[in-house]
Amino acid sequence: MKMIDEHFVRLRAHRNNIHRYRGLLRGNLTHYERQFVERRLAEESLAMQNITASAVPLESMSSSKSAVPQPPPVP
């Protein structure tokens, strides 16, 4: 469970950074500032994609007993 919490914390940090960089892009920036922010935005987006790609799916972490119960077979 701790690994999932770490993934969520990292995702939230990257999401917040992306939000901040998008806000900066709406402002008046020099050419070099804009290039820097766009590069950081791309890096943050890639980091989020890497975290989600490496994360263990939640359904694989649950036991078969905690899964959604299936109806009994029809005779």
N, C-alpha and C positions, 0 to 999 in steps of 0.2 A: 504494500500500500504506500510505503514511503516513496518508492520510485514514481508512482503516479502523481503524488503531491509535488515532487520535484519537477516533473514534466509540466504540470499546470502552472507552477511558479515561473518557470522559464518561458512558457508560452505567454503568460500574462505580461512579463517584462518586455518581450519582443513586440507584443501587440501594442503596449503603451508607447514604445519607441516609434513604431510605425505611425501611430496616431500623431505623435509629436512631430515627426519628420514631414508628414503630409500637411500639418498646420504650417510648418515653416515654408513649405513650397508655395503656399497661398500668399505669402508675404513678398516684399520686395527684396530680392537677393541679387548679389553680383553673379556674374557668370560662374566664377570659381566656387562661390558659396553654393549655388544651385547644383553644380556638378558634385560637390562633396555630399550634400544632403541626398541627392538622387542615388549616389553610390551607397551611402549608409542605408537608405531605404531598401535597396536591392539586397544588401547583406542581411538586413533584419528579416526580410521576407524569406530568403533562402534558409536562414537559421530556423525559422518557424516550420518550413517545409521539412527540413531534416529532422526536427524533433517529432513531428507528426508521423513521418515515415518510419522512424525508429521506435516509436511507442508501441507497447504491447496492447493489442486490442482488449477492451474491457471484457468482452465476452469470453476470451480465453483465460482470464483471471478468475472467473467465477466457477465454482464447483458445479457439478451436474445437479446437486441437490438444490442449489439456489437458482437454477435456471427456471424458466417459465414452465409450469407443469403442462404436460401433454395430455390430451383426452385419452381415455382407455380405448384400446382397439375395438372395433365393431365386430361382434361374433358372426 
